[in-house]
Amino acid sequence: LGVTAQLLTNRGVIHQFMGKLHNAMRDYQSRTAANPKYSLAYFNAANLYLHNRQFLQAKHYYSQAIELDPENKSAVLNRGITNMLLQHVQGALEDFQKVIDLCPVPSAAYFNRATLHNTVCEYQQAESDKSQAVRRVVSTCSAAVFFVQ
């Protein structure tokens, strides 16, 4: 049985949960080196870089994951957050808008974009996005309650 992309990536996740971050990164990087077309390995490595506050590396790996899987909303959202932490305002705004375009229901993109607008003193835009986030949370909760009944 050969070592597959999924096995290395899954082992990396297990190492990460066990706090063995060096081993996790080694698994993710081995996976991306062996087959540079496996987006999940890039995404997981990016998350680890973000966790370690290595924002430039995180952004690079999120970008790789997005290049391979442009519909990966989580990667785009996390790259937006990373751009915000790097004070790359335009890149963050573009990423948050892309998440909204990909999936307009979740509130996370609106909330993060509102936080960014607030940081750069664009208070009206911040208020508008926070209102959108709240509406989506209420709508999602209402849908969940309706489904349970």
Secondary structure, DSSP 8 states (H G I E B T S, - for coil): ----HHHHHHHHHHHHHTT-HHHHHHHHHHHHHH-TT-HHHHHHHHHHHHHTT-HHHHHHHHHHHHHH-TT-HHHHHHHHHHHHHTT-HHHHHHHHHHHHHH-SS-SHHHHHHHHHHHHTT-HHHHHHHHHHHHHHHHHHHHHHHHHH-
